[in-house]
């Protein structure tokens, strides 16, 4: 097996949104940058560096991170790596894609986040057998 052939086939992950209770397709999609891309890594590094800098300023050796901060960072990561969407939200179809709007939607429609996380995890299955 040639390692060169074990590379991702796409830089984006398309999430087809499913209804949170019965998992029926909603006919809406969100396209995000995949975890291996420079766009995703840039945001991820920014968030991790911010956390490390906060700890250094506080002169704390231990890892002093609360769950609320981790959740905010995950929402920010999703918002900043959203490339496009075809969704309806609060009567807008589609709403203008901004980081602020994406954060609002990912906080309000919290059930979308696990679907995005699952799609990112599945994006690691990029090779053909």
Helices and strands as residue ranges (DSSP letters): G 3-5, E 12-18, E 25-33, H 38-57, H 67-80, E 82-86, E 88-89, E 92-93, H 99-108, H 111-122
